[in-house]
Amino acid sequence: MAAMRQSESLDARFYQAADQFFPANNKLALTFDDVTLATLYSEILPRDTQLDTRLAENLRLNIPVISSDMDTVTESRMAIAMAANGGLGLIHYNMPERQQLSEVSRVKNHVHGLIQEPIQVMPDQLIGDVLKMIEERKFAFGTFPVVDEKGKLVGLLSGHVVKPRYAKRKVAEVLTPRAQVHTIRQKELGKDPIARADKFFNERPGIHKLLVVDDKDNLRGLFTMSDIERITQERNAQFKPARDARFHLICGAAVSATRNAFGELDRERILNHVGALVERGVDVVAVSTAHGHSQGVGDTVRVLRDAFPKLPIIAGNVTGAAGVEYLAECGANAIKVGQGPGSICTTRIVAGVGIPQMTALYVCSRAAAKKKISILADGGIVKSGDIVKALTLSQAVICGGIFAGCNEAPGDVMEIGGKLYKQYRGMGSFAAMKAGSAARYGQPANPTQKVAPEGVEALKEACGSVDRVLAQLIGGIQSGMGYLGAANLTQLRDKARYIRVSPAGMREAAPHDVVELKTGN
Ligand code: XMP
């Protein structure tokens, strides 16, 4: 027993708790790769760890991961995928307000498993044109509903006839006619559309598609058997989709501290916009700026808190305790922490300002705990180990670059030198500011070349679906928690023990002295 205590105290001298470690390193700002976490005695298997997190009284996620409110990361497709996996997407605001409202509606009205806007073809198109569309848009499927110019269902074009030998024929000649197409009325879907579709496919062996129509026989959606099978399997999955009380997927939206022509905060416009978002069912708004410890952001949060007492509000970004305290007192529930760590950020280079992420998170986390609010580690995350480290000090992470190459991120895939890429740009890059995000960086609404961009335009390698990327990240988080003996995120925060890593230690941490055949990720 005495030996045990001695070994524990030896460990404690080297591997320190946050409240010892960070103050002891207060002369040097540290980021993820500067530290490593010590392993601890564990009775926890990674697969048994719980990842649910509470960001505000009425905002809970089943996994602590949020996709950034950036115009190359989060629109409705990304937000749907994030919520379906238990996380949250923040729809960016680099678009007209009306468009942002409809992006939110798409997430809130999304029926899991129902393709709401299936790719359609018209009766007078040639099969050759359909083949060309499949090739150009890289579709992995070949069956399409056929509709007339008013959207009324005319039939189904089966993949069996979408072949080069029929290239010169019209869709109308080869389609399966309306009378033989299996459909269900929208209003018959009931409360559990997946169960309804599953029952349908059970009752009709060999049928793989079910079309949804309204009372006027206009096409409203499509179920495929493979999607339904995947979802019914997923229902047993550990991490359930993040839903609101009415069973809709949750969705966040970013708003800016908009100013009027006189440079004053445009309270009326902000209130109208957020009011409309709330009407569409938004679950949280994020007042997103590069400098959150500022009067404009504080006033915006106050205005929103007064008008919407129950609405969860995220605000940021800050890197200091005073900023957290200020935004908490204005009424924010969760604070974004991060200035300059992002993969596309140049704030530290351009402005000489910003704090490496682990130190910033420690300082902010202690202020947030006093105010009983959450903090979100925003930016600089490139691997699951970074997330584990971030979660020792925060309630969730916000990621841009990790998701920008996913199918669900806005923008097309481009091929360069035989590799596939997607565009990824900072919201403070010149191009993004020109498209509308200038206010976030305190720049004029119509920036000219004279403004100083604080972000770059870049590419990310295409990396497949969000499901796949998140599965890897979650596996890594659970593995980290297993090493620390942490059954949940609260225990992870309590148990974490840190030590600095030397540059040689950092090299040792990655594969070395081997010829890598396959990368670990
Ligand atoms: P990652 O590392 O996940 O970072 O790609 C995403 C986060 O970076 C922030 N962001 C910016 N920061 N200039 C900056 O200094 C920019 O142009 C910029 N754009 C985004 C933002 O917090 C995001 O979540």
Boltz pocket constraint, residues with backbone or C-beta under 6 A from the ligand:
constraints:
  - pocket:
      binder: B
      contacts: [[A, 68], [A, 69], [A, 70], [A, 317], [A, 338], [A, 339], [A, 340], [A, 341], [A, 342], [A, 343], [A, 344], [A, 345], [A, 346], [A, 347], [A, 348], [A, 378], [A, 379], [A, 380], [A, 381], [A, 398], [A, 399], [A, 400], [A, 401], [A, 402], [A, 425], [A, 426], [A, 427], [A, 428], [A, 429], [A, 454], [A, 455], [A, 456]]
      max_distance: 6.0
